[in-house]
């Protein structure tokens, strides 16, 4: 069952999603707004961000149940953050290896989550299963 936050026009913090993607096994979801902003959240109390699959770093504490924007950062020396227009989300993994892929309007793919077995295509990673 998909746990999608309701569009509540009385709450300005609740985004309106044009598409929602859900990963059952690792219990996380991604909603994309009409403006192309990706929001992620844990879709159950078992879901979380233990592998960085929500694209929000590796937090401590309970599951992140509220939608929040994904912050995308290029692998450059300037530490600049960018806000590309996201068109589609692909979520997957298992309870041991959640990850997400976001496709932007320019055709670039943004990856976050577990890279324990190099499933993100980043090659050998000293970071192991940390979030990206």
C-alpha positions in Angstrom: 0.0 0.0 0.0 1.3 3.4 -0.9 1.5 5.9 1.9 1.2 9.2 0.1 0.9 12.5 2.0 -2.4 14.2 1.3 -2.5 17.5 -0.6 -3.8 19.8 2.1 -4.3 23.3 0.7 -4.7 24.7 4.3 -1.2 23.7 5.1 1.3 25.6 2.9 4.1 23.1 3.9 2.3 20.2 2.2 3.5 20.0 -1.4 1.3 18.9 -4.2 2.9 16.0 -6.1 2.3 15.3 -9.8 3.9 11.8 -9.4 4.7 9.6 -6.5 7.1 6.6 -6.6 7.3 4.0 -3.8 9.8 1.3 -2.9 8.0 -1.4 -0.9 11.0 -3.4 0.4 13.0 -0.5 1.7 9.9 1.6 2.6 10.7 5.0 1.2 8.8 7.2 -1.3 9.5 10.1 -3.6 7.1 12.7 -4.8 7.8 15.2 -7.6 6.1 18.5 -7.9 5.0 20.2 -11.1 8.0 22.5 -10.7 10.3 19.4 -10.7 11.3 19.4 -7.1 11.8 15.9 -5.6 10.6 15.3 -2.0 11.4 12.1 -0.1 10.1 10.4 3.0 9.9 7.1 4.8 6.6 5.5 4.0 6.3 3.5 7.2 7.8 3.3 10.7 10.2 0.7 9.4 11.4 2.9 6.6 14.2 5.4 7.1 17.3 6.9 5.6 19.9 4.5 7.0 21.7 4.3 3.6 21.1 7.9 2.6 18.4 6.7 0.1 16.3 9.8 0.9 19.0 12.1 -0.4 19.1 14.0 2.9 22.4 12.7 4.4 22.5 10.0 7.1 20.4 11.2 10.0 20.2 9.7 13.5 16.9 9.0 15.2 13.4 7.8 14.1 12.2 7.4 10.5 11.7 10.6 8.5 8.0 10.6 7.8 7.6 14.1 6.5 8.3 15.0 2.9 11.3 17.3 2.5 13.1 18.4 -0.7 16.2 16.4 -1.8 19.3 18.6 -1.9 21.5 17.7 -4.9 25.2 18.5 -5.0 27.5 18.0 -7.8 30.9 16.3 -7.3 32.9 19.4 -7.6 35.4 21.3 -5.5 33.0 24.3 -5.0 30.5 22.5 -2.8 27.7 24.2 -4.7 24.2 22.9 -4.5 22.0 22.8 -7.5 18.3 22.5 -8.1 17.8 20.7 -11.4 14.3 20.0 -12.6 13.5 16.4 -11.7 11.3 14.5 -14.1 11.2 11.0 -12.8 12.3 9.0 -9.7 13.3 5.3 -9.5 13.5 3.7 -6.1 14.8 0.3 -5.1 16.9 -1.9 -3.0 16.1 -4.1 0.0 16.0 -3.6 3.7 19.8 -3.9 3.6 20.5 -1.6 0.6 18.0 1.2 -0.2 18.8 3.6 -3.0 17.2 6.2 -5.3 17.8 7.6 -8.7 16.4 10.9 -10.0 16.3 11.8 -13.6 16.5 15.5 -14.4 15.2 17.4 -17.4 18.7 17.6 -18.9 19.0 13.8 -18.9 21.3 13.5 -15.9 20.8 10.9 -13.3 21.3 11.8 -9.6 22.0 8.8 -7.3 21.8 8.4 -3.5 21.8 5.5 -1.1 23.7 2.3 -0.5 26.7 1.6 -2.7 27.9 -1.5 -0.7 28.0 -3.6 -3.9 28.7 -0.7 -6.2 25.1 -0.8 -7.4 25.1 3.0 -7.9 27.8 2.7 -10.5 30.3 4.8 -8.6 33.1 2.1 -8.8 34.9 0.9 -5.7 33.7 3.0 -2.8 35.6 3.5 0.5 32.4 4.9 1.9 30.7 1.5 1.8 27.0 1.7 2.4 27.0 5.4 3.4 24.6 7.8 1.8 25.5 10.0 -1.2 
